[in-house]
Amino acid sequence: MKTSQEVIVVTTMRKHGSSGLQTYINNLADQINKTGGNASILTPFNYSKIVTTIVFGFRKLVDPFSDELSTWWHEYWHYYFLKLALARKLRRNSRYNITSMLYAQCPLSAKACLETRLPGQRVFMVVHFNVSVADEWADKKKIKRGGRQFRSIRNREQQVIPALDGVVFVSEFMKKKIEQNISSGSALNAACIPCFTSKPVINNHQHTNNDLISIGTLEARKNHAYILKVPSIAKDQGHRFSLTLIGDGPERESLQKLAAELDIESQVHFLGYQHNGSKFIPGHKIYLHSALIENLPISLLEAQSCGLPIIAPAVGGIPEIISDGKEGFFWPLDDPETGAKKLLALMLNPELNHSMTEAAKLKFHSTFDTDIVVEKLQKFWKQ
């Protein structure tokens, strides 16, 4: 019987949703299948939608009592059902003489892969997280920084990452972080291969020909309050710009209140969560970003694919996407006045805007285009 290979993209998250990770896994699987390969996405929900819905539903009862317990519940049961779903998938592939290569999307899913894989199966992992998964939970105020659960998640990363057959870093920023945080980090079989995307389909129905756009979960780390302050300052100087915000989250109510306090309520369009939110990018002039920390945000790549100049902070992997003054500007997150000057310099100078648009397109097609990046990824897996 002829042997074939399947790339199984393994994640604890649902297949579809608002995060950049979900955009990444769907684009990856689509590209592999489109170019003649065989790829599938496996999540805990592949085990049983009924069972997982019941078990994960209990978390809502836990939430009001303990964020720490809620976080443990979330991690443990996603990991548990992912292992069951993966074991079943690997047994099936083995029966049909299909070899499996596992591509995990986080240390928890990588742990499930390492504990479930059959002899000879390789496990790779991509690093999407910022600094550590423990830090991300702590930033959301779900666990105590330095506490027992924080240390447990850090320890998991120390154990899992060196045991992998290969690690993909989507930014040099995180490659350096992991090499610092993991005792054997510099000895990893690793490659820095960025995120990727395709140019969004143009949305012709709503909110085109607006000025500014930003996409992301409305949470504290994304720091959208800064974005609201900048057009407010510009308005006080006689320049009124419209702003589209795509995304939902715990900060939405406070941000809407801030927009009213800044007297820019009529300028800001809160569209909430939108499936394939990138379709709103074309028709806007500038993409704004204000996160306090980022690995390599896909939303910026989507904006760049459309030729939008980007104004963003020089944090994390963002300097690997744009160069200050070339594809966009960096702005200081502690100084919205300077941020407004950067915005006005770009909005009021058509020649500069045009040059940055062309530079953005060139950078995207040379560095972040799906065809180019996925080919690099597949070559790394075969080493």
C-alpha positions in Angstrom: 0.0 0.0 0.0 1.3 3.4 -1.0 2.3 5.7 1.9 1.2 9.3 2.1 1.9 12.1 4.6 -0.5 14.4 6.4 0.5 17.5 8.2 -1.7 17.8 11.3 -1.9 21.3 12.6 -2.6 20.9 16.3 -4.1 23.6 18.5 -6.0 23.9 21.8 -8.1 26.7 20.2 -11.2 26.4 18.1 -10.6 26.2 14.4 -12.2 29.5 13.7 -12.2 32.8 15.7 -10.8 36.3 15.9 -7.2 35.6 16.8 -4.2 35.8 14.5 -3.3 32.2 15.4 -6.6 31.0 14.0 -5.9 33.0 10.8 -2.5 31.4 10.6 -3.6 27.8 11.0 -6.4 28.1 8.4 -4.2 29.9 5.9 -1.5 27.3 6.4 -3.8 24.3 5.9 -5.4 25.9 2.9 -2.1 26.6 1.3 -0.7 23.1 1.8 -3.8 21.5 0.4 -4.0 24.0 -2.5 -0.4 23.1 -3.5 -1.0 19.4 -3.6 -0.2 18.4 0.0 -2.4 17.0 2.7 -3.1 19.1 5.8 -5.8 19.1 8.5 -6.4 21.1 11.7 -7.0 19.2 14.9 -8.5 20.8 18.1 -10.0 19.4 21.3 -13.4 19.9 19.7 -12.7 17.1 17.2 -13.1 14.6 20.0 -16.8 15.3 20.7 -18.7 18.5 20.4 -21.3 17.4 22.8 -18.9 16.3 25.5 -16.5 19.2 25.2 -19.4 21.7 25.2 -20.7 20.3 28.5 -17.2 20.2 30.2 -16.1 23.6 29.0 -19.5 25.0 29.9 -18.8 24.2 33.6 -16.0 26.7 33.4 -18.5 29.5 33.4 -19.6 28.3 36.8 -16.0 28.4 38.1 -15.2 31.9 36.6 -16.9 34.0 39.3 -15.1 32.2 42.2 -11.5 31.9 41.0 -9.6 33.1 38.0 -6.7 30.7 38.8 -9.1 27.7 38.9 -10.8 28.8 35.8 -7.4 29.0 34.0 -6.4 25.6 35.2 -9.8 24.2 34.1 -9.3 25.8 30.6 -5.8 24.4 30.2 -6.3 20.9 31.6 -9.5 20.0 29.7 -8.4 21.5 26.4 -5.2 19.4 26.8 -7.1 16.3 27.9 -9.6 16.3 25.0 -6.8 17.3 22.5 -4.9 14.2 23.5 -7.9 12.0 23.0 -8.7 13.5 19.6 -5.1 13.3 18.5 -4.7 9.7 19.6 -7.8 8.7 17.6 -6.5 10.6 14.5 -3.1 9.0 14.6 -4.5 5.5 15.0 -6.7 6.1 12.0 -3.8 7.4 9.9 -1.7 4.4 10.9 -4.5 2.0 9.7 -4.6 3.7 6.3 -0.8 3.9 6.0 -0.7 7.7 6.3 2.4 9.1 8.0 1.8 12.1 10.3 3.8 15.2 10.9 2.6 17.2 13.9 2.8 21.0 14.0 1.8 22.3 17.4 0.6 25.9 17.9 1.6 26.3 21.6 3.5 24.5 24.4 0.3 22.8 25.7 -0.6 21.4 22.4 3.0 20.4 21.8 2.9 18.5 25.1 -0.1 16.6 23.9 1.7 15.8 20.7 4.8 14.5 22.4 2.8 12.3 24.7 0.6 10.9 22.0 2.8 10.6 18.9 3.6 7.1 17.5 7.2 5.9 16.9 8.9 7.9 14.1 6.5 10.8 14.1 8.0 14.2 14.4 6.7 17.1 16.4 7.3 20.8 15.5 6.0 23.8 17.3 5.5 27.4 16.3 5.9 30.2 18.9 3.0 32.6 18.6 3.0 33.7 22.3 4.6 36.8 23.7 7.5 36.1 26.1 5.7 33.1 27.8 2.1 31.7 27.9 2.4 32.4 31.7 3.0 36.1 31.0 0.0 36.2 28.7 -2.3 34.8 31.4 -0.8 37.1 34.0 -1.3 40.1 31.7 -5.0 39.2 31.5 -5.1 39.1 35.3 -6.1 35.4 35.2 -3.1 34.1 37.2 -0.7 35.7 39.7 2.6 36.7 38.2 5.3 34.5 39.9 2.6 32.4 41.6 2.3 28.6 41.5 0.4 28.3 38.3 2.6 30.9 36.6 5.7 28.8 37.6 4.0 25.6 36.4 3.4 27.0 32.9 6.9 28.3 32.7 8.2 24.9 33.8 6.1 23.2 31.1 7.8 25.4 28.5 11.2 24.6 29.9 10.5 20.8 29.5 8.5 20.7 26.3 10.4 23.1 24.0 13.8 21.3 24.1 12.1 17.9 23.5 10.7 19.0 20.1 12.1 18.0 16.8 12.0 21.6 15.7 10.8 25.1 16.7 9.6 27.8 14.4 9.9 31.4 15.6 7.8 33.9 13.7 10.1 36.7 14.9 13.7 37.2 15.9 12.3 39.0 18.9 10.8 35.7 20.3 13.8 33.6 19.2 16.0 35.7 21.4 13.5 35.5 24.3 13.3 31.8 24.2 17.0 31.4 23.9 17.3 33.5 27.1 14.4 31.8 29.0 15.1 28.1 28.0 18.4 26.7 29.4 19.1 24.8 26.2 17.5 27.4 23.9 20.6 28.1 21.8 20.8 24.3 21.0 17.3 24.0 19.6 16.7 22.9 16.0 15.1 26.2 15.2 14.3 28.6 12.3 12.9 32.1 12.2 10.0 31.9 9.6 7.5 34.8 9.9 3.8 34.7 9.8 2.2 35.1 6.4 -1.1 36.0 4.8 -2.8 36.6 1.6 -4.3 39.9 0.4 -7.8 40.3 2.0 -10.8 40.3 -0.3 -12.2 43.8 -0.7 -15.4 44.5 1.2 -17.6 46.8 -1.0 -20.5 47.2 1.4 -19.5 49.0 4.5 -17.0 51.5 6.0 -14.8 51.9 2.9 -13.1 55.2 2.1 -12.6 55.8 5.8 -9.3 57.1 7.1 -7.9 54.9 9.9 -8.4 51.3 10.9 -7.2 48.9 13.7 -8.0 45.3 14.2 -7.6 43.4 17.5 -9.2 42.2 20.7 -10.3 45.0 22.9 -8.2 44.1 25.9 -5.7 46.0 28.1 -2.6 44.7 26.3 -3.8 46.1 23.0 -3.9 49.6 24.5 -6.7 51.0 22.2 -7.1 54.0 24.5 -3.9 55.4 23.0 -5.3 55.1 19.5 -8.4 57.1 20.6 -6.4 59.9 22.0 -4.4 60.5 18.8 -7.4 61.5 16.5 -8.8 63.5 19.4 -5.6 65.6 19.5 -5.7 65.9 15.7 -9.4 67.1 15.9 -8.4 69.8 18.4 -5.9 71.0 15.7 -8.6 71.2 13.0 -8.2 67.7 11.4 -11.1 65.3 11.7 -10.3 61.6 10.8 -12.6 58.6 10.9 -11.5 55.5 12.7 -12.8 51.9 12.3 -12.1 49.5 15.2 -12.6 45.8 14.5 -12.8 43.5 17.5 -14.5 42.9 20.8 -13.4 42.3 24.3 -13.5 43.3 28.0 -12.4 46.9 27.2 -15.1 47.8 24.7 -17.4 49.6 27.1 -14.6 51.7 28.6 -13.3 52.6 25.2 -16.7 53.7 24.0 -17.0 55.8 27.1 -13.5 57.3 26.4 -14.5 58.1 22.8 -17.5 60.0 24.2 -15.3 61.9 26.7 -12.9 62.9 24.0 -15.7 64.1 21.8 -14.8 61.8 18.9 -17.8 59.4 19.4 -19.1 60.2 15.9 -15.7 59.6 14.3 -15.2 56.1 15.8 -16.9 53.0 14.4 -16.9 50.1 16.8 -17.8 47.2 14.6 -17.2 44.5 17.2 -16.0 41.0 16.2 -16.2 40.4 12.4 -15.5 37.1 10.7 -12.5 37.7 8.4 -12.1 41.3 9.8 -9.3 41.9 7.3 -11.9 42.4 4.6 -12.4 45.9 6.0 -8.8 47.0 5.5 -9.0 48.0 1.8 -10.6 51.4 1.5 -8.8 52.8 4.5 -5.7 54.9 4.3 -3.6 54.1 7.4 -3.4 51.1 9.8 -2.9 52.0 13.5 -1.5 49.7 16.2 -0.8 50.4 19.8 -0.2 47.1 21.6 2.2 47.1 24.6 3.9 43.9 23.4 3.6 41.8 20.2 5.3 38.8 18.6 4.5 39.3 14.9 0.8 40.4 14.5 -0.8 39.1 11.4 -3.2 42.1 11.3 -0.2 44.3 10.4 0.8 41.9 7.6 -2.8 42.0 6.3 -2.6 45.8 6.3 0.7 45.7 4.5 -0.6 43.4 1.8 -3.1 46.1 1.0 -0.4 48.8 0.8 -1.5 50.6 4.0 1.2 52.5 5.8 1.4 51.4 9.4 1.9 53.5 12.5 2.8 51.3 15.4 5.1 51.1 18.5 8.6 49.7 18.1 7.9 46.7 20.4 8.4 43.0 20.0 8.6 41.8 16.4 7.0 44.9 14.9 10.4 46.4 13.8 10.7 43.3 11.7 7.6 44.3 9.7 8.2 48.0 9.2 11.1 50.4 9.2 10.5 53.8 10.7 10.0 56.3 7.8 9.8 53.6 5.1 6.7 51.4 5.4 5.3 53.5 8.2 6.2 55.3 11.4 6.9 54.2 15.0 5.1 56.2 17.6 5.8 56.5 21.4 3.0 54.9 23.5 3.7 57.4 26.4 3.2 60.4 24.2 -0.1 60.7 22.1 0.9 64.3 21.2 3.9 63.0 19.2 1.6 60.2 17.9 -0.7 62.8 16.5 2.2 64.6 14.8 3.2 61.3 13.1 -0.4 60.7 12.0 -0.8 64.3 10.6 2.6 64.0 8.8 1.3 61.0 6.9 -2.3 62.0 6.4 -1.4 65.5 5.1 1.4 64.5 2.8 0.1 62.5 -0.3 3.6 62.0 -1.7 4.9 60.4 1.6 1.7 58.3 1.8 2.3 57.1 -1.7 5.9 56.2 -1.2 5.0 54.3 2.0 2.2 52.5 0.2 4.6 51.2 -2.5 7.2 50.3 0.2 4.6 48.4 2.1 3.5 46.3 -0.9 7.1 45.5 -1.7 7.9 44.4 1.8 4.9 42.2 1.9 5.5 40.4 -1.4 9.2 39.9 -0.6 8.8 38.7 3.0 5.3 37.8 4.1 3.5 36.4 1.1 1.9 33.0 1.7 3.6 31.2 -1.2 7.1 32.3 -0.1 6.7 31.6 3.6 4.9 28.3 3.5 7.6 26.9 1.1 10.2 27.9 3.7 8.2 26.2 6.4 7.9 23.0 4.5 11.6 22.9 3.8 12.4 23.3 7.5 10.0 20.4 8.4 11.9 18.1 5.9 15.4 18.8 7.3 
